[in-house]
Structure formats: C-alpha cells, structure tokens
Amino acid sequence: MRILVVEDERPLGSAVQERLRRAGHAADWFTTLADARAALGAIAYDFLLLDLGLPDGSGRDLLREIRRGGSAMAVMIATAQDQISDRIAGLSDGADDYIVKPYDFDELLARLDAVSRRYGALASNRLALGEVEIDLGQRSLRRQGQDVDLTAREWAVIALLARRAGAICSREQIEDALYGLGEEIESNAIEVFISRVRKKVGAGLILTVRGRGYRLAREGGA
C-alpha cells in the first residue's frame, strides 16, 4: 500500500517509515499538517497514519477535512492521547482505528492489515488461480499446496495485482505501491521484481500487457 505517515516525533516517524518500507509498503513521512495536506493533494494514498498533536494544529482537523471531502481512505490515529474521550472523538471524526503511543511495531502492522482488509476490493481475501492460492489476509501464497517464500516487495507486487484482479496495473501504479517519495528507483526495477516473482510462482501467473502493464492470469492461464 501507499501509506502517508504524519508524525512530528522525528525518531518515531523515521522508525515507522522504515518499518513500513521493510514490510513492503511505500511510506511517505511528514511532520506537519501543511506538508500532509500538500502530499494528499498530489498523491493517492491508500492509508493514513495520523498523529493528533502536530506543530501547526490538530490531526483531527485534517481527519475531518478528509471525511468532509468524501475520501474513503483508511485512517488510523496514532497518538499519546489515551483518554477514552479522545478515542471516541477520533473515531467519531472518521478514524478507522486508534493506537496509543508507545506502541509495538508488530501490533501497528497487524492493525494496519486488519483495517486494510476491511477496505479490500475483494469480497474474499483469497484467490485461487490454477495451482496458485493467494491469501491477502494471511499475506501468504501457496503453489501446488506448498508455501512460497516471498520478500516484502515481491509480496507487495502480488498483493497489488490480486487486489485488482482482472485489471491491468501500470508500471507507474506498481512503482507507487513499492516506493515512497525520495526513494531511488532504478529504470528496470519493476521488471526485476516481476521476473523474480515469476520464477517463484510460475511464469504464467503474471501476464505482460504490452505497452500497458501487468495483470494476473485467470484460472485458465489467459
């Protein structure tokens, strides 16, 4: 997923961004509401991890703006404000979840996955495509009944294509899912990831649509 992190505690913000990237997400990190608004105006994010106490205002103001604008983007509040009244207010403003600092990174990732599943385009988080079974909820892929070991970014490629099963994903869409702002992208990076995944899951699972991008093959391989 493409994730926007808004966190003014620099050591925490940097650590969260790094952990999200290691988990295969494209994560951008900003410390102010102004920069967050600019990023949201330029990039289509899947998920927002939002602190409340920011140097130039409250994250709740941004949350209300997002919901008034009709955005269905998933939002999780991450804050030191731990009163029940604070949680109720944040959820009432449109947050999907609320995690209190200091939090465990593994719990953060688990909550992020749980929220994102509720936003998934698939009625089921499981896809069976010939000899390959993809489980988005469990972040797992099996081929001929055997677990396939994928790196975080290899999984991110498969997950993006699976969430848009039947649709073509352009090279640019895949780059957006894999890389955050400021990350260096080599010219052939996407082709390299696609090639690595094909070697692990079978060459016929990911089809190249010349000049347009990639898509998953249907069960019959077409």
C-alpha positions as CSV (number, residue, x, y, z in Angstrom):
1,M,0.0,0.0,0.0
2,R,1.0,3.6,-0.4
3,I,0.9,5.0,3.2
4,L,1.2,8.6,4.5
5,V,2.7,8.9,8.0
6,V,2.1,12.2,9.8
7,E,4.2,12.2,12.9
8,D,6.2,15.1,14.4
9,E,8.4,13.0,16.7
10,R,11.3,12.5,14.3
11,P,12.9,9.4,15.8
12,L,9.5,7.7,15.8
13,G,8.4,8.9,12.4
14,S,11.7,7.7,10.8
15,A,11.4,4.3,12.5
16,V,7.8,3.9,11.5
17,Q,8.6,4.8,7.9
18,E,11.5,2.3,7.8
19,R,9.4,-0.5,9.3
20,L,6.6,0.1,6.9
21,R,9.0,0.0,4.0
22,R,10.6,-3.2,5.2
23,A,7.1,-4.7,5.3
24,G,6.7,-3.9,1.6
25,H,4.7,-0.7,1.8
26,A,5.5,2.6,0.1
27,A,5.6,5.0,3.0
28,D,6.0,8.8,3.0
29,W,6.6,10.7,6.2
30,F,5.8,14.3,7.1
31,T,5.8,16.2,10.4
32,T,3.3,19.0,9.8
33,L,-0.3,19.4,8.7
34,A,0.7,21.7,5.9
35,D,3.1,19.1,4.3
36,A,0.5,16.4,4.8
37,R,-2.2,18.4,3.0
38,A,0.2,19.0,0.1
39,A,1.1,15.3,-0.1
40,L,-2.6,14.3,-0.1
41,G,-3.3,16.8,-2.8
42,A,-0.6,15.3,-5.1
43,I,-0.7,11.6,-4.3
44,A,-3.5,9.0,-4.0
45,Y,-2.7,7.2,-0.7
46,D,-4.3,4.0,0.5
47,F,-3.7,4.6,4.2
48,L,-3.1,7.5,6.6
49,L,-1.3,7.0,9.9
50,L,-2.1,10.3,11.7
51,D,-0.7,11.8,14.9
52,L,-3.0,14.3,16.6
53,G,-0.7,16.8,18.3
54,L,1.2,18.4,15.5
55,P,3.2,21.7,15.4
56,D,0.7,23.5,13.2
57,G,-2.6,22.1,14.5
58,S,-4.6,19.0,15.4
59,G,-4.6,15.9,13.3
60,R,-8.3,15.8,13.9
61,D,-8.8,18.9,11.8
62,L,-7.1,17.1,8.9
63,L,-9.2,14.0,9.5
64,R,-12.4,16.0,9.4
65,E,-11.3,17.7,6.2
66,I,-10.7,14.3,4.6
67,R,-14.0,12.9,5.5
68,R,-15.9,16.0,4.5
69,G,-14.3,15.7,1.1
70,G,-15.7,12.3,0.7
71,S,-12.5,10.4,0.9
72,A,-12.8,6.7,1.8
73,M,-9.1,6.4,2.6
74,A,-8.3,4.2,5.6
75,V,-7.1,6.3,8.6
76,M,-5.5,5.2,11.8
77,I,-4.8,7.7,14.6
78,A,-1.5,7.1,16.4
79,T,-1.2,9.4,19.4
80,A,-0.2,9.7,23.1
81,Q,-3.7,11.0,23.9
82,D,-5.1,7.9,25.6
83,Q,-8.3,9.0,27.3
84,I,-11.5,7.2,26.4
85,S,-13.0,10.6,25.3
86,D,-10.0,11.1,23.0
87,R,-10.6,7.7,21.3
88,I,-14.3,8.3,21.0
89,A,-13.7,11.8,19.4
90,G,-11.2,10.4,16.9
91,L,-13.4,7.5,15.9
92,S,-16.4,9.8,15.6
93,D,-14.4,12.1,13.3
94,G,-14.0,9.2,10.9
95,A,-10.9,7.3,12.0
96,D,-11.0,3.5,11.4
97,D,-8.7,2.6,14.3
98,Y,-6.8,4.3,17.2
99,I,-3.5,3.2,18.6
100,V,-1.8,4.7,21.6
101,K,1.9,5.6,21.9
102,P,4.2,4.0,22.8
103,Y,3.1,1.1,20.6
104,D,4.6,-2.1,19.4
105,F,5.5,-2.1,15.7
106,D,4.2,-5.6,15.2
107,E,0.8,-4.5,16.6
108,L,0.8,-1.5,14.4
109,L,1.4,-3.7,11.3
110,A,-1.3,-6.1,12.4
111,R,-3.8,-3.3,12.9
112,L,-2.9,-1.8,9.6
113,D,-3.5,-5.1,7.8
114,A,-6.8,-5.6,9.6
115,V,-8.1,-2.1,8.6
116,S,-6.9,-2.5,5.0
117,R,-8.7,-5.8,4.7
118,R,-12.0,-4.1,5.5
119,Y,-11.3,-1.7,2.6
120,G,-10.3,-4.5,0.2
121,A,-12.0,-4.6,-3.2
122,L,-12.4,-8.4,-2.9
123,A,-15.4,-9.9,-1.2
124,S,-13.0,-12.6,-0.2
125,N,-9.3,-12.1,0.6
126,R,-8.5,-15.4,-1.1
127,L,-7.8,-16.1,-4.8
128,A,-7.3,-19.5,-6.4
129,L,-5.6,-19.2,-9.8
130,G,-4.8,-22.7,-11.1
131,E,-2.0,-24.1,-8.9
132,V,-1.5,-20.9,-7.0
133,E,-3.5,-19.8,-3.9
134,I,-3.2,-16.2,-2.6
135,D,-4.4,-15.3,0.8
136,L,-4.3,-11.5,1.3
137,G,-5.5,-11.7,4.9
138,Q,-2.7,-14.0,5.9
139,R,-0.2,-12.4,3.5
140,S,0.6,-15.9,2.1
141,L,0.9,-17.6,-1.3
142,R,0.9,-21.3,-1.9
143,R,1.8,-23.1,-5.1
144,Q,0.8,-26.7,-5.6
145,G,0.0,-26.8,-1.9
146,Q,3.4,-25.6,-0.8
147,D,4.2,-22.2,0.8
148,V,6.2,-19.8,-1.4
149,D,8.7,-17.6,0.4
150,L,8.4,-14.0,-0.9
151,T,10.3,-10.9,0.1
152,A,8.3,-7.9,1.3
153,R,8.3,-6.2,-2.1
154,E,7.7,-9.3,-4.1
155,W,4.6,-9.8,-1.9
156,A,3.6,-6.2,-2.5
157,V,3.6,-6.8,-6.3
158,I,1.4,-9.9,-5.9
159,A,-0.9,-8.2,-3.4
160,L,-1.4,-5.2,-5.7
161,L,-2.3,-7.4,-8.7
162,A,-4.5,-9.6,-6.6
163,R,-6.5,-6.7,-5.1
164,R,-7.1,-5.5,-8.7
165,A,-7.6,-9.0,-10.1
166,G,-8.7,-8.8,-13.7
167,A,-7.5,-5.2,-14.1
168,I,-4.2,-4.1,-15.6
169,C,-1.7,-2.4,-13.3
170,S,0.6,0.0,-15.0
171,R,4.3,0.2,-14.2
172,E,3.6,3.6,-12.5
173,Q,1.0,2.1,-10.3
174,I,3.4,-0.7,-9.2
175,E,6.1,1.9,-8.5
176,D,3.7,3.9,-6.3
177,A,2.9,0.7,-4.3
178,L,6.6,-0.2,-3.8
179,Y,8.4,3.1,-3.4
180,G,7.9,6.3,-1.3
181,L,8.9,9.8,-2.1
182,G,12.7,10.2,-2.3
183,E,13.4,6.5,-2.7
184,E,15.7,5.9,-5.7
185,I,14.0,3.8,-8.4
186,E,16.2,2.1,-11.0
187,S,14.8,2.1,-14.5
188,N,14.3,-1.7,-14.7
189,A,13.3,-2.2,-11.0
190,I,9.7,-3.2,-11.7
191,E,10.8,-5.7,-14.4
192,V,13.3,-7.2,-12.0
193,F,10.6,-7.7,-9.3
194,I,8.2,-9.2,-11.8
195,S,10.9,-11.6,-13.1
196,R,11.7,-12.7,-9.5
197,V,8.1,-13.3,-8.7
198,R,7.5,-15.3,-11.9
199,K,10.4,-17.6,-11.0
200,K,8.8,-18.4,-7.7
201,V,5.1,-18.7,-8.7
202,G,5.3,-19.8,-12.3
203,A,5.8,-17.7,-15.4
204,G,2.1,-17.9,-16.4
205,L,0.6,-16.2,-13.3
206,I,1.6,-12.6,-14.2
207,L,0.9,-11.6,-17.7
208,T,2.5,-8.7,-19.5
209,V,0.1,-6.5,-21.4
210,R,2.4,-4.8,-23.9
211,G,2.5,-1.0,-23.5
212,R,0.1,-1.0,-20.6
213,G,1.4,-3.0,-17.7
214,Y,0.7,-6.3,-16.0
215,R,-2.2,-8.4,-14.7
216,L,-2.9,-11.7,-13.1
217,A,-3.8,-14.6,-15.4
218,R,-7.3,-16.1,-15.0
219,E,-7.6,-19.6,-13.7
220,G,-7.2,-21.0,-17.2
221,G,-4.0,-19.0,-17.7
222,A,-5.3,-16.3,-20.0
